[in-house]
Amino acid sequence: MTLRSLGLISLLIALAIAGYLFMAQAKTVGPTSEAGQRATEQAAAQVSAANFQAAAPVLAAHQAQNGTYAGAVLPPSFGVALVRADASSYCLQAGTGGAVLHVVGPGGTPVPGPC
């Protein structure tokens, strides 16, 4: 074996070790780690809660004017969807995939899952 091939093998071994160390750290730190996923879910829940709070006054005004929540329309900029509305209650939903939250109002709190 020549000195040149020995250097190439050493370089490949060093790259393999560095790759292993990088992957081991990525499991505990970074956006794909458990802590990163939890932080992302918590942030989405906080944003959804704020969106629910912004939509509540619009729905209350519609109910005061019409005597029912049915027929109320929320603009897409609110970030929530009015899934169900009747004379005395409504269900708002926000999020996608596994981060879906809903609130049954008036006066409800965000709960995981769809309406």
KEPA-129960 format. One line per field, with one value per residue: residue in three letters; z, x, y of N, C-alpha, C in turn; residue number from 0. Coordinates in pm, 1 decimal. Layout:
r	ala | ...
npz	Z | ...
npx	X | ...
npy	Y | ...
capz	Z | ...
capx	X | ...
capy	Y | ...
cpz	Z | ...
cpx	X | ...
cpy	Y | ...
k	NUM | ...
//
This chain:
r	met | thr | leu | arg | ser | leu | gly | leu | ile | ser | leu | leu | ile | ala | leu | ala | ile | ala | gly | tyr | leu | phe | met | ala | gln | ala | lys | thr | val | gly | pro | thr | ser | glu | ala | gly | gln | arg | ala | thr | glu | gln | ala | ala | ala | gln | val | ser | ala | ala | asn | phe | gln | ala | ala | ala | pro | val | leu | ala | ala | his | gln | ala | gln | asn | gly | thr | tyr | ala | gly | ala | val | leu | pro | pro | ser | phe | gly | val | ala | leu | val | arg | ala | asp | ala | ser | ser | tyr | cys | leu | gln | ala | gly | thr | gly | gly | ala | val | leu | his | val | val | gly | pro | gly | gly | thr | pro | val | pro | gly | pro | cys
npz	0.0 | -82.7 | 30.3 | -47.3 | -83.5 | 177.0 | 300.8 | 180.0 | 276.9 | 549.7 | 542.4 | 458.8 | 679.2 | 880.5 | 783.8 | 804.4 | 1082.7 | 1163.1 | 1037.7 | 1176.2 | 1438.3 | 1392.1 | 1319.7 | 1556.9 | 1732.6 | 1609.7 | 1673.5 | 1933.9 | 1950.7 | 1773.4 | 1493.1 | 1440.2 | 1669.2 | 1976.4 | 2162.4 | 1994.8 | 1827.5 | 2018.9 | 2096.9 | 1858.3 | 1833.8 | 2062.5 | 2000.0 | 1776.5 | 1900.3 | 2064.3 | 1875.4 | 1747.3 | 1961.9 | 1997.7 | 1752.3 | 1777.4 | 1983.9 | 1852.1 | 1667.2 | 1818.0 | 1904.8 | 1659.3 | 1597.0 | 1819.5 | 1772.2 | 1536.5 | 1634.5 | 1817.5 | 1644.9 | 1472.0 | 1624.0 | 1615.5 | 1560.6 | 1324.8 | 982.6 | 1005.8 | 890.5 | 866.1 | 784.7 | 579.4 | 678.2 | 951.9 | 1026.0 | 1122.7 | 1095.7 | 1065.6 | 1157.9 | 1249.9 | 1326.7 | 1517.3 | 1665.2 | 1932.0 | 1975.2 | 1853.4 | 1656.6 | 1621.5 | 1423.0 | 1390.3 | 1243.8 | 1106.7 | 1001.2 | 1254.9 | 1437.6 | 1490.0 | 1635.6 | 1823.9 | 1924.1 | 2119.0 | 2128.9 | 2273.4 | 2485.8 | 2520.9 | 2555.4 | 2379.9 | 2241.0 | 2167.7 | 1844.4 | 1580.4 | 1514.3
npx	84.1 | 53.9 | 178.3 | 7.6 | -245.8 | -293.0 | -330.0 | -568.4 | -746.0 | -735.2 | -851.6 | -1114.2 | -1198.3 | -1188.3 | -1387.6 | -1610.8 | -1626.5 | -1670.8 | -1918.7 | -2078.4 | -2066.7 | -2190.6 | -2453.0 | -2528.4 | -2538.7 | -2739.2 | -2969.1 | -3022.4 | -3009.2 | -3142.8 | -3370.4 | -3501.7 | -3497.1 | -3642.9 | -3693.9 | -3689.9 | -3909.5 | -4115.0 | -4101.0 | -4176.3 | -4441.1 | -4553.6 | -4524.8 | -4691.2 | -4934.7 | -4962.7 | -4983.2 | -5218.8 | -5398.3 | -5393.2 | -5502.5 | -5758.6 | -5857.0 | -5863.8 | -6064.6 | -6295.1 | -6429.1 | -6534.8 | -6715.0 | -6885.1 | -6991.5 | -7132.6 | -7321.3 | -7456.9 | -7572.8 | -7729.6 | -7848.3 | -7759.0 | -7484.3 | -7457.8 | -7388.3 | -7190.1 | -6885.4 | -6542.6 | -6249.9 | -5978.6 | -5735.4 | -5742.5 | -5653.3 | -5792.0 | -6055.4 | -6405.1 | -6578.5 | -6817.6 | -7130.3 | -7402.8 | -7711.9 | -7633.7 | -7366.7 | -7028.3 | -6762.6 | -6426.3 | -6136.8 | -5789.7 | -5462.5 | -5260.7 | -5222.9 | -5074.6 | -5087.5 | -5336.4 | -5579.0 | -5874.5 | -6149.6 | -6437.3 | -6690.9 | -6902.0 | -6630.6 | -6465.1 | -6165.8 | -5857.6 | -5822.6 | -5656.7 | -5687.2 | -5935.8 | -6249.3
npy	-116.2 | 218.6 | 537.2 | 738.8 | 612.8 | 534.4 | 781.0 | 858.6 | 664.8 | 726.2 | 980.0 | 915.2 | 763.1 | 957.2 | 1131.6 | 962.8 | 927.0 | 1193.5 | 1237.7 | 1052.7 | 1160.2 | 1406.4 | 1324.8 | 1198.2 | 1414.2 | 1565.3 | 1428.2 | 1499.7 | 1775.1 | 2046.1 | 2107.2 | 1864.7 | 1721.1 | 1588.5 | 1791.4 | 2012.1 | 1957.3 | 1962.4 | 2232.3 | 2354.4 | 2263.0 | 2381.5 | 2651.7 | 2668.1 | 2613.5 | 2839.3 | 3043.5 | 2964.5 | 2991.8 | 3268.9 | 3344.1 | 3234.0 | 3396.2 | 3640.9 | 3598.8 | 3562.3 | 3812.3 | 3899.6 | 3697.9 | 3723.8 | 3978.0 | 3925.3 | 3745.7 | 3909.1 | 4090.7 | 3931.2 | 3732.4 | 3474.7 | 3247.1 | 3123.0 | 3151.7 | 3337.3 | 3480.3 | 3438.2 | 3613.7 | 3484.8 | 3574.6 | 3555.2 | 3307.1 | 3091.4 | 2849.5 | 2855.7 | 2597.3 | 2487.6 | 2632.4 | 2747.9 | 2860.2 | 2907.3 | 2833.7 | 2773.7 | 2627.8 | 2658.7 | 2600.6 | 2540.4 | 2507.3 | 2235.9 | 1895.3 | 1700.1 | 1900.6 | 2015.7 | 2221.0 | 2299.4 | 2507.4 | 2532.1 | 2753.8 | 3005.3 | 3119.1 | 2897.0 | 2691.1 | 2630.4 | 2306.7 | 2001.3 | 1844.3 | 1793.5 | 1970.7
capz	0.0 | -91.7 | 125.6 | -99.7 | -54.8 | 321.5 | 330.9 | 134.5 | 372.2 | 672.2 | 517.1 | 458.7 | 817.5 | 952.1 | 739.4 | 860.8 | 1225.4 | 1171.6 | 1000.9 | 1287.8 | 1547.5 | 1351.5 | 1327.5 | 1698.0 | 1791.5 | 1547.5 | 1740.0 | 2063.0 | 1935.1 | 1638.2 | 1463.3 | 1433.8 | 1801.1 | 2051.3 | 2219.4 | 1883.4 | 1786.7 | 2125.1 | 2088.4 | 1739.8 | 1866.3 | 2159.0 | 1928.1 | 1694.9 | 1991.2 | 2107.9 | 1761.3 | 1729.4 | 2071.2 | 1965.6 | 1640.4 | 1831.6 | 2058.3 | 1756.6 | 1597.3 | 1911.3 | 1898.7 | 1531.8 | 1611.1 | 1917.2 | 1705.0 | 1444.3 | 1715.4 | 1873.3 | 1536.7 | 1404.9 | 1716.8 | 1589.5 | 1505.5 | 1190.2 | 875.0 | 1028.2 | 799.3 | 913.2 | 674.4 | 586.1 | 752.0 | 1093.3 | 1047.2 | 1179.4 | 1013.8 | 1136.6 | 1111.7 | 1283.2 | 1396.6 | 1528.9 | 1736.9 | 2062.7 | 1986.7 | 1730.8 | 1670.2 | 1538.5 | 1407.6 | 1334.8 | 1236.3 | 1004.5 | 1039.3 | 1394.7 | 1522.1 | 1477.1 | 1759.9 | 1804.8 | 2040.9 | 2112.4 | 2195.3 | 2326.7 | 2612.4 | 2530.5 | 2548.7 | 2273.6 | 2271.5 | 2051.6 | 1758.4 | 1498.4 | 1570.0
capx	0.0 | 136.4 | 149.5 | -106.6 | -369.5 | -310.0 | -387.2 | -707.7 | -821.1 | -744.7 | -948.8 | -1246.9 | -1230.8 | -1216.0 | -1518.7 | -1712.7 | -1638.2 | -1735.3 | -2059.4 | -2144.8 | -2080.5 | -2292.2 | -2584.7 | -2558.9 | -2577.6 | -2864.3 | -3081.0 | -3048.1 | -3014.4 | -3179.4 | -3513.8 | -3561.6 | -3490.9 | -3769.0 | -3711.8 | -3723.2 | -4046.4 | -4202.1 | -4102.3 | -4255.5 | -4582.0 | -4595.7 | -4537.1 | -4813.0 | -5049.7 | -4975.1 | -5032.9 | -5358.9 | -5475.0 | -5406.5 | -5596.4 | -5892.2 | -5897.0 | -5894.0 | -6189.1 | -6408.3 | -6509.7 | -6607.0 | -6828.9 | -6976.8 | -7061.9 | -7228.6 | -7428.5 | -7534.9 | -7648.1 | -7820.5 | -7908.1 | -7704.4 | -7348.5 | -7469.4 | -7374.1 | -7074.3 | -6773.7 | -6413.9 | -6154.0 | -5865.8 | -5623.3 | -5752.3 | -5579.9 | -5879.5 | -6172.3 | -6530.5 | -6620.5 | -6958.5 | -7192.6 | -7548.3 | -7766.4 | -7573.5 | -7226.1 | -6949.4 | -6637.9 | -6318.2 | -6027.7 | -5666.9 | -5350.2 | -5260.9 | -5157.8 | -5085.2 | -5094.1 | -5470.0 | -5644.8 | -6006.5 | -6211.0 | -6582.0 | -6722.1 | -6811.2 | -6564.5 | -6388.9 | -6020.7 | -5805.6 | -5808.5 | -5600.5 | -5776.0 | -6033.0 | -6384.2
capy	0.0 | 337.8 | 644.2 | 814.2 | 539.3 | 537.8 | 913.0 | 857.3 | 583.0 | 805.9 | 1085.6 | 853.6 | 726.2 | 1082.0 | 1179.3 | 874.5 | 960.4 | 1325.1 | 1218.2 | 985.5 | 1256.1 | 1504.7 | 1261.3 | 1173.8 | 1541.8 | 1610.5 | 1362.8 | 1563.6 | 1920.9 | 2086.8 | 2108.2 | 1731.5 | 1658.5 | 1589.8 | 1925.2 | 2100.7 | 1928.2 | 2013.2 | 2378.3 | 2389.3 | 2239.4 | 2482.9 | 2778.6 | 2660.1 | 2623.0 | 2977.7 | 3120.5 | 2928.3 | 3052.3 | 3411.0 | 3354.0 | 3209.0 | 3515.6 | 3747.6 | 3566.8 | 3563.0 | 3934.7 | 3904.8 | 3607.7 | 3782.6 | 4086.9 | 3864.9 | 3688.4 | 4020.2 | 4153.5 | 3838.4 | 3637.1 | 3341.5 | 3242.6 | 3066.2 | 3248.9 | 3424.3 | 3455.0 | 3488.2 | 3627.5 | 3390.4 | 3632.7 | 3520.1 | 3183.4 | 2988.6 | 2818.1 | 2835.1 | 2466.0 | 2467.0 | 2744.5 | 2743.2 | 2975.4 | 2934.2 | 2795.7 | 2760.1 | 2554.2 | 2710.9 | 2504.9 | 2597.2 | 2416.1 | 2131.5 | 1770.0 | 1661.6 | 2019.7 | 2074.7 | 2259.6 | 2356.7 | 2568.7 | 2540.0 | 2879.1 | 3107.7 | 3099.6 | 2773.0 | 2696.7 | 2544.4 | 2164.7 | 1930.8 | 1765.4 | 1868.6 | 1992.8
cpz	0.0 | 11.9 | 82.6 | -67.3 | 96.0 | 365.3 | 291.8 | 230.3 | 504.1 | 657.8 | 519.9 | 600.3 | 897.7 | 912.3 | 797.0 | 1009.5 | 1243.4 | 1137.8 | 1112.5 | 1403.4 | 1515.8 | 1365.3 | 1473.1 | 1765.6 | 1735.8 | 1613.7 | 1870.2 | 2054.6 | 1791.5 | 1612.5 | 1457.4 | 1567.9 | 1870.0 | 2107.4 | 2110.5 | 1835.7 | 1889.0 | 2118.5 | 1969.4 | 1767.3 | 1963.8 | 2091.5 | 1842.3 | 1781.2 | 2037.7 | 1996.2 | 1739.4 | 1837.6 | 2045.9 | 1851.1 | 1686.3 | 1905.2 | 1964.9 | 1687.0 | 1687.6 | 1906.2 | 1768.7 | 1539.5 | 1710.5 | 1855.0 | 1608.4 | 1521.4 | 1773.8 | 1766.8 | 1480.4 | 1497.7 | 1698.7 | 1539.5 | 1362.6 | 1086.3 | 893.7 | 933.8 | 858.9 | 795.0 | 690.2 | 666.9 | 900.9 | 1124.5 | 1112.8 | 1086.0 | 1104.7 | 1081.3 | 1133.9 | 1358.4 | 1399.9 | 1613.4 | 1864.5 | 2075.0 | 1849.5 | 1761.4 | 1569.5 | 1536.0 | 1343.6 | 1333.4 | 1124.8 | 1059.0 | 1184.3 | 1489.0 | 1508.9 | 1616.3 | 1727.1 | 1936.0 | 2017.2 | 2193.6 | 2207.6 | 2459.0 | 2625.9 | 2527.9 | 2439.8 | 2323.1 | 2147.9 | 1974.9 | 1680.4 | 1569.1 | 1563.6
cpx	88.9 | 92.5 | 26.8 | -238.9 | -396.2 | -371.0 | -533.7 | -795.4 | -838.7 | -847.9 | -1090.8 | -1290.1 | -1265.2 | -1352.2 | -1631.4 | -1733.9 | -1708.7 | -1883.9 | -2137.3 | -2166.8 | -2186.0 | -2432.1 | -2624.1 | -2603.2 | -2711.0 | -2986.0 | -3117.9 | -3061.8 | -3053.6 | -3327.8 | -3578.8 | -3556.6 | -3626.3 | -3797.0 | -3749.2 | -3865.8 | -4146.6 | -4213.8 | -4185.5 | -4404.5 | -4635.3 | -4613.9 | -4662.9 | -4937.5 | -5070.6 | -5028.5 | -5180.7 | -5446.1 | -5495.4 | -5505.2 | -5739.8 | -5944.0 | -5932.2 | -6027.6 | -6311.4 | -6489.9 | -6590.1 | -6731.3 | -6931.6 | -7056.6 | -7166.4 | -7347.3 | -7516.7 | -7623.7 | -7756.3 | -7889.9 | -7860.1 | -7560.8 | -7350.1 | -7462.3 | -7258.1 | -6961.7 | -6648.6 | -6319.5 | -6038.2 | -5747.9 | -5628.0 | -5677.9 | -5660.4 | -5996.6 | -6292.6 | -6590.7 | -6769.3 | -7008.9 | -7343.3 | -7592.6 | -7689.3 | -7425.9 | -7160.3 | -6826.7 | -6537.9 | -6205.3 | -5909.4 | -5558.8 | -5366.4 | -5192.9 | -5182.2 | -5098.6 | -5229.0 | -5526.6 | -5783.6 | -6053.9 | -6361.8 | -6621.1 | -6869.1 | -6748.2 | -6483.1 | -6239.7 | -5972.5 | -5779.6 | -5749.0 | -5707.4 | -5871.9 | -6166.9 | -6466.4
cpy	122.9 | 439.6 | 723.3 | 743.5 | 535.5 | 671.2 | 920.3 | 777.0 | 658.8 | 916.9 | 1030.4 | 814.4 | 851.0 | 1138.0 | 1093.2 | 904.3 | 1094.4 | 1315.5 | 1151.9 | 1082.5 | 1361.9 | 1446.8 | 1235.6 | 1303.2 | 1590.2 | 1546.4 | 1432.6 | 1714.1 | 1951.6 | 2070.7 | 1970.6 | 1659.7 | 1666.0 | 1728.2 | 2025.2 | 2081.4 | 1981.0 | 2164.5 | 2424.9 | 2371.8 | 2342.8 | 2617.9 | 2779.6 | 2672.4 | 2766.3 | 3066.6 | 3091.6 | 2991.4 | 3201.1 | 3431.8 | 3329.7 | 3332.5 | 3630.7 | 3723.9 | 3579.6 | 3692.7 | 3948.6 | 3816.2 | 3662.2 | 3897.1 | 4032.6 | 3808.8 | 3799.2 | 4083.7 | 4061.1 | 3739.0 | 3494.9 | 3354.2 | 3188.6 | 3177.8 | 3344.7 | 3382.9 | 3517.7 | 3501.2 | 3528.2 | 3443.8 | 3600.6 | 3391.0 | 3072.9 | 2966.8 | 2798.6 | 2706.4 | 2443.8 | 2588.7 | 2724.9 | 2863.3 | 3008.2 | 2898.7 | 2787.6 | 2676.1 | 2610.9 | 2609.6 | 2574.3 | 2490.7 | 2315.1 | 2007.3 | 1733.6 | 1778.6 | 2089.5 | 2100.3 | 2309.7 | 2418.5 | 2574.0 | 2662.1 | 2902.1 | 3065.6 | 2972.6 | 2796.1 | 2602.2 | 2402.0 | 2096.6 | 1852.8 | 1853.0 | 1884.1 | 1866.3
k	0 | 1 | 2 | 3 | 4 | 5 | 6 | 7 | 8 | 9 | 10 | 11 | 12 | 13 | 14 | 15 | 16 | 17 | 18 | 19 | 20 | 21 | 22 | 23 | 24 | 25 | 26 | 27 | 28 | 29 | 30 | 31 | 32 | 33 | 34 | 35 | 36 | 37 | 38 | 39 | 40 | 41 | 42 | 43 | 44 | 45 | 46 | 47 | 48 | 49 | 50 | 51 | 52 | 53 | 54 | 55 | 56 | 57 | 58 | 59 | 60 | 61 | 62 | 63 | 64 | 65 | 66 | 67 | 68 | 69 | 70 | 71 | 72 | 73 | 74 | 75 | 76 | 77 | 78 | 79 | 80 | 81 | 82 | 83 | 84 | 85 | 86 | 87 | 88 | 89 | 90 | 91 | 92 | 93 | 94 | 95 | 96 | 97 | 98 | 99 | 100 | 101 | 102 | 103 | 104 | 105 | 106 | 107 | 108 | 109 | 110 | 111 | 112 | 113 | 114
//
